[in-house]
Amino acid sequence: MRMPLTSRRSMEGGLYFGQAPWNPDRLTAGAMARAQPSGAAVPGMLSLNNLLNQMSAGGLTATSLWTPPLDRQLSRCAGRVMRAIVLNCIPETPESNLPLALATLDMPNLLAGLALLKHAVPHRTTIIVSDRGDRQLYRQLKAVRRKQNVRLTPLVNRYPLTQPTVLLHSLFGCRLPVDALPTEVGVLLADPVACWALGRFVRFGLPVTHRPVQVFRLHALPALGLAEIGVPLAAFLSECNAPCEGQQCIVNGMLTGRKVDPKVAGVTLDTQSIALRPAPVEEISYPCIRCGWCVDHCPTGLNPAWLFAQAPRNTAESRAQASHCVSCGLCSYVCPSRLPLTAAIVRLRASGHEV
């Protein structure tokens, strides 16, 4: 069965998992907010160049699984009026509740970072996007809406809505190439951790040496801690009372993450979550039954089954179509034949970059 890309490009896929069933109301390790260090001056609003210099000095680069680094986006804003500044408070993975955690535990620094971006970048409107099902976060954001002069836009969080290509299509109806910066369509897209770290550094002079990390394990409540950048995952998990001996360790989500050795791998600036589980039984793949579930759920309108079949041939057409993959992992998740669809398409896409 050959079903080319043009059969459906309406970007109507995705999967609604519901709101994450936990409330991140405290830290298991670390301290989210600190008092201003003695002798440190709190600078006022900064120009774009000064803000970029501050971000470089603070070590603020990529803090998100999908959102492009804020400094890269800001460097493209000079001399332009942005269509919008968007603070994306939609969780990046179904189990995540990081936006709610930052709003609950350290809203002042989160809003300070957003205010700095609004001052430095000329723009027409400011939008905060949240999960429509997260009433607690919406109430907190609603309380500061008038003070910050922002527009709140709650959306149904059909994973992977937070991916920039999918999110900007939902907000503005525009198509952003998968590897392109949101600034190419006039949008500055910020994730909550970047805004929080920016506000914390500019207000208190604290460089980005730590970041909030979620910890998930079976038969235990999720935990949230402030992890030091570079520390081994095993050491941070120990602080969170989450022993990792004999457990498989997945970083940044069960759908999009990667398996690592917690004794070797360290916390990086974009480490959002750590999941621990017993090593699963290896799945057996069966031939495709042509159910079409992967096509129905693909957020960018691809036919993953066809791309999987075409992957060994590695044709120009298949590489071109694979370039629209956002690596969300949904096709493999819903496939009843347990085919490694995502892995094959990601390899096909990578081969297109090498040509």
C-alpha positions as CSV (number, residue, x, y, z in Angstrom):
1,M,0.0,0.0,0.0
2,R,1.5,3.3,-1.1
3,M,0.0,6.4,0.6
4,P,2.0,9.5,-0.2
5,L,2.4,12.5,2.0
6,T,-0.1,14.6,0.0
7,S,-2.9,12.3,1.2
8,R,-3.2,14.2,4.5
9,R,-1.2,17.2,5.6
10,S,-3.8,18.9,7.7
11,M,-1.9,18.3,11.0
12,E,-5.0,17.0,12.8
13,G,-3.2,14.2,14.6
14,G,-1.9,13.9,18.1
15,L,-3.2,12.1,21.1
16,Y,-4.9,13.5,24.2
17,F,-3.5,11.7,27.3
18,G,-5.3,14.0,29.9
19,Q,-3.7,16.1,32.6
20,A,-0.8,14.7,34.5
21,P,-2.2,13.2,37.7
22,W,0.2,14.8,40.2
23,N,0.6,18.2,41.8
24,P,4.2,19.5,42.0
25,D,3.8,21.6,45.1
26,R,7.2,21.1,46.7
27,L,10.8,20.2,45.9
28,T,12.4,16.9,47.0
29,A,15.9,18.3,46.5
30,G,17.3,21.8,46.2
31,A,15.8,25.2,46.8
32,M,13.8,26.9,44.0
33,A,14.1,30.5,45.1
34,R,16.9,32.2,46.9
35,A,17.4,35.6,48.5
36,Q,19.4,38.1,46.6
37,P,23.1,37.7,47.3
38,S,24.6,40.5,49.4
39,G,26.1,43.3,47.2
40,A,24.5,42.1,44.0
41,A,22.6,44.8,42.2
42,V,19.3,44.1,40.5
43,P,19.5,45.6,37.0
44,G,16.5,47.2,35.4
45,M,15.0,46.3,32.0
46,L,17.6,45.5,29.4
47,S,18.1,46.2,25.7
48,L,18.2,43.2,23.3
49,N,22.0,43.3,23.1
50,N,22.4,43.6,26.8
51,L,20.0,40.8,27.4
52,L,21.9,38.5,25.1
53,N,25.1,39.4,26.9
54,Q,23.4,38.6,30.2
55,M,22.2,35.2,28.9
56,S,25.7,34.4,27.7
57,A,27.2,35.3,31.0
58,G,24.6,33.3,32.9
59,G,25.1,30.2,30.7
60,L,21.5,30.2,29.5
61,T,21.2,28.1,26.3
62,A,18.9,25.2,25.5
63,T,16.5,24.3,28.4
64,S,13.8,22.4,26.5
65,L,13.4,19.2,24.7
66,W,11.8,20.9,21.7
67,T,11.8,24.7,22.0
68,P,14.8,26.2,20.3
69,P,17.3,28.0,22.6
70,L,16.2,31.4,23.6
71,D,19.5,33.0,22.7
72,R,19.4,31.7,19.2
73,Q,15.9,33.1,18.7
74,L,16.8,36.5,20.2
75,S,19.8,36.9,18.0
76,R,17.3,36.8,15.0
77,C,15.0,39.5,16.4
78,A,17.3,42.5,16.0
79,G,15.5,45.3,13.9
80,R,12.3,43.3,13.7
81,V,8.9,43.6,15.3
82,M,7.7,40.2,16.3
83,R,4.2,39.1,15.6
84,A,4.0,37.6,19.1
85,I,6.0,36.5,22.1
86,V,4.6,33.1,23.2
87,L,5.3,31.6,26.6
88,N,4.6,27.9,26.2
89,C,3.2,26.5,29.4
90,I,2.0,23.3,27.9
91,P,3.8,20.2,29.3
92,E,6.2,18.7,26.8
93,T,5.4,15.1,27.7
94,P,2.2,13.5,29.0
95,E,3.5,12.8,32.5
96,S,5.1,16.2,32.9
97,N,3.8,19.0,35.1
98,L,6.8,21.3,35.0
99,P,5.0,24.5,34.0
100,L,2.6,24.2,36.9
101,A,5.6,23.5,39.2
102,L,7.4,26.7,38.2
103,A,4.2,28.8,38.5
104,T,3.4,27.3,41.9
105,L,6.9,27.5,43.4
106,D,8.5,30.5,41.8
107,M,6.1,32.6,39.8
108,P,8.0,35.9,40.4
109,N,11.1,34.8,38.6
110,L,9.0,33.2,35.8
111,L,7.1,36.5,35.2
112,A,10.3,38.5,35.6
113,G,11.9,36.6,32.7
114,L,8.8,37.1,30.6
115,A,8.8,40.9,31.4
116,L,12.5,41.1,30.3
117,L,11.7,39.5,26.9
118,K,8.7,41.8,26.4
119,H,10.9,44.9,27.1
120,A,13.8,43.8,24.9
121,V,11.9,42.6,21.8
122,P,9.4,44.8,19.9
123,H,6.2,42.8,19.5
124,R,2.5,43.1,18.8
125,T,1.1,40.8,21.5
126,T,2.1,38.4,24.3
127,I,0.5,35.1,24.7
128,I,0.7,32.5,27.4
129,V,-0.4,29.1,26.2
130,S,-1.5,26.5,28.8
131,D,-3.2,23.1,28.9
132,R,-7.0,23.6,29.0
133,G,-7.4,20.8,31.5
134,D,-5.0,22.4,34.0
135,R,-7.4,24.6,35.9
136,Q,-4.9,25.3,38.7
137,L,-2.3,26.7,36.4
138,Y,-4.9,28.7,34.5
139,R,-6.1,30.3,37.8
140,Q,-2.6,31.3,38.7
141,L,-1.9,32.8,35.3
142,K,-5.3,34.6,35.3
143,A,-4.4,36.4,38.5
144,V,-1.4,38.1,36.8
145,R,-2.9,38.5,33.3
146,R,-3.7,42.2,33.7
147,K,-0.5,43.1,35.5
148,Q,1.5,41.5,32.7
149,N,-0.8,42.6,29.9
150,V,-0.8,39.2,28.3
151,R,-3.4,37.1,26.5
152,L,-4.1,33.6,28.0
153,T,-4.8,30.9,25.5
154,P,-5.8,27.5,26.9
155,L,-5.6,24.7,24.3
156,V,-6.5,21.0,24.4
157,N,-3.1,19.4,24.9
158,R,-3.1,16.7,22.2
159,Y,0.5,15.5,22.4
160,P,2.8,16.7,20.9
161,L,1.1,20.1,20.8
162,T,4.1,21.7,22.5
163,Q,6.4,21.0,19.6
164,P,6.9,24.4,17.8
165,T,5.8,23.2,14.4
166,V,2.5,21.8,15.8
167,L,2.0,24.7,18.3
168,L,2.4,27.5,15.9
169,H,0.1,25.8,13.4
170,S,-2.5,25.6,16.2
171,L,-2.1,29.2,17.3
172,F,-1.6,31.0,14.0
173,G,-2.3,28.5,11.2
174,C,1.2,28.8,9.8
175,R,3.5,26.0,8.8
176,L,7.0,26.2,10.4
177,P,9.6,23.8,9.0
178,V,10.6,21.3,11.6
179,D,14.2,22.5,11.9
180,A,13.4,26.2,11.6
181,L,13.4,28.8,14.3
182,P,9.9,30.3,15.3
183,T,11.3,33.7,14.6
184,E,11.1,32.9,10.8
185,V,7.4,33.3,11.1
186,G,7.6,36.3,13.5
187,V,7.2,34.5,16.8
188,L,9.5,34.4,19.8
189,L,8.8,31.1,21.6
190,A,9.9,30.7,25.2
191,D,9.7,27.7,27.5
192,P,9.0,28.2,31.2
193,V,12.4,27.0,32.4
194,A,14.2,29.5,30.2
195,C,12.0,32.4,31.5
196,W,12.4,31.2,35.1
197,A,16.2,30.9,34.7
198,L,16.4,34.3,32.9
199,G,14.4,36.1,35.6
200,R,16.4,34.4,38.4
201,F,19.7,35.4,36.9
202,V,18.9,39.0,36.0
203,R,17.1,39.6,39.4
204,F,19.6,37.9,41.7
205,G,22.7,37.4,39.6
206,L,22.5,33.6,39.9
207,P,23.9,31.8,36.9
208,V,22.2,28.7,35.5
209,T,24.0,26.1,37.6
210,H,20.8,24.2,38.5
211,R,17.5,23.4,36.8
212,P,14.2,21.7,37.9
213,V,14.0,18.0,37.0
214,Q,11.1,15.6,37.4
215,V,11.6,12.1,38.6
216,F,9.1,9.3,37.8
217,R,9.2,5.7,39.0
218,L,6.7,2.8,39.4
219,H,4.6,2.5,42.5
220,A,5.8,5.9,43.9
221,L,4.6,9.5,43.6
222,P,6.6,11.6,41.2
223,A,9.2,13.9,42.6
224,L,10.6,17.3,41.7
225,G,14.0,18.5,42.5
226,L,16.5,21.2,41.6
227,A,19.4,19.4,40.0
228,E,22.9,20.7,39.6
229,I,24.1,20.8,36.0
230,G,26.8,18.2,35.4
231,V,26.1,16.0,38.5
232,P,25.6,12.3,37.7
233,L,22.0,11.3,37.4
234,A,22.5,8.6,40.1
235,A,23.6,11.2,42.6
236,F,20.6,13.5,42.0
237,L,18.3,10.5,42.2
238,S,19.8,9.6,45.5
239,E,18.9,13.1,46.8
240,C,15.4,12.5,45.6
241,N,15.2,9.1,47.5
242,A,14.8,7.3,44.2
243,P,17.4,4.5,44.0
244,C,18.3,3.5,40.5
245,E,20.1,0.2,41.1
246,G,18.7,-2.5,38.8
247,Q,16.4,0.1,37.1
248,Q,16.3,1.2,33.5
249,C,16.8,5.0,33.3
250,I,15.0,7.0,30.6
251,V,15.8,10.7,30.2
252,N,13.2,13.2,28.9
253,G,10.1,11.1,28.6
254,M,9.0,7.6,27.7
255,L,7.9,8.6,24.2
256,T,10.8,10.7,23.1
257,G,13.6,10.0,25.6
258,R,16.7,7.9,25.6
259,K,18.0,5.2,27.8
260,V,21.2,6.1,29.7
261,D,23.4,4.8,32.4
262,P,22.7,7.0,35.5
263,K,26.1,6.4,36.9
264,V,27.7,7.8,33.7
265,A,25.2,10.3,32.3
266,G,24.9,13.7,34.0
267,V,22.2,16.3,34.3
268,T,22.3,18.7,31.4
269,L,20.6,22.0,30.9
270,D,17.8,20.4,28.9
271,T,17.2,17.4,31.3
272,Q,13.5,17.8,32.1
273,S,12.7,14.4,33.5
274,I,14.1,11.1,34.6
275,A,12.0,7.9,34.5
276,L,13.0,4.7,36.3
277,R,11.5,1.3,35.5
278,P,12.5,-2.4,35.5
279,A,14.0,-3.5,32.2
280,P,11.1,-4.4,30.0
281,V,10.7,-7.6,28.0
282,E,11.9,-7.0,24.5
283,E,8.9,-6.6,22.2
284,I,8.4,-8.7,19.1
285,S,7.4,-6.9,15.9
286,Y,4.8,-8.3,13.5
287,P,4.0,-7.4,9.9
288,C,1.9,-4.2,9.3
289,I,-1.8,-4.9,9.4
290,R,-2.6,-1.6,7.6
291,C,-4.9,-0.3,10.3
292,G,-4.0,3.3,9.7
293,W,-3.6,4.2,13.3
294,C,-0.1,5.7,12.7
295,V,-1.5,7.9,10.0
296,D,-4.5,9.0,12.1
297,H,-2.2,10.1,15.0
298,C,0.7,11.6,13.1
299,P,0.7,15.3,14.1
300,T,2.3,16.5,10.8
301,G,0.2,14.3,8.4
302,L,2.7,11.7,7.5
303,N,2.2,8.0,6.7
304,P,4.7,6.4,9.0
305,A,3.9,2.8,7.8
306,W,4.8,3.8,4.2
307,L,7.9,5.6,5.3
308,F,8.9,2.5,7.4
309,A,8.5,0.4,4.3
310,Q,10.5,2.9,2.2
311,A,13.3,3.3,4.7
312,P,15.6,0.6,3.3
313,R,15.3,2.1,-0.2
314,N,16.2,5.6,1.1
315,T,14.7,7.5,-1.9
316,A,14.7,11.2,-2.3
317,E,10.9,11.3,-1.9
318,S,10.9,9.3,1.3
319,R,13.7,11.5,2.7
320,A,11.7,14.6,1.8
321,Q,8.7,13.3,3.6
322,A,10.7,12.2,6.6
323,S,12.0,15.7,7.0
324,H,8.5,16.6,8.4
325,C,8.8,14.1,11.3
326,V,8.9,15.8,14.7
327,S,10.1,12.6,16.4
328,C,7.2,12.5,18.9
329,G,7.1,8.7,19.0
330,L,3.3,8.5,18.6
331,C,3.4,6.2,15.6
332,S,5.4,3.5,17.5
333,Y,3.2,4.0,20.6
334,V,-0.1,3.3,18.8
335,C,1.2,0.6,16.4
336,P,-0.5,-2.7,17.2
337,S,2.2,-4.6,15.4
338,R,4.9,-3.0,17.6
339,L,6.9,-1.8,14.6
340,P,9.8,0.5,15.3
341,L,8.3,3.2,13.1
342,T,9.8,6.3,14.8
343,A,13.3,4.9,14.9
344,A,13.2,4.1,11.2
345,I,11.8,7.5,10.2
346,V,14.3,9.3,12.4
347,R,17.2,7.5,10.7
348,L,15.7,8.2,7.3
349,R,15.4,11.9,8.2
350,A,19.0,12.0,9.4
351,S,20.2,10.5,6.1
352,G,18.5,13.4,4.3
353,H,20.5,15.9,6.3
354,E,23.7,14.1,5.3
355,V,22.9,14.2,1.5
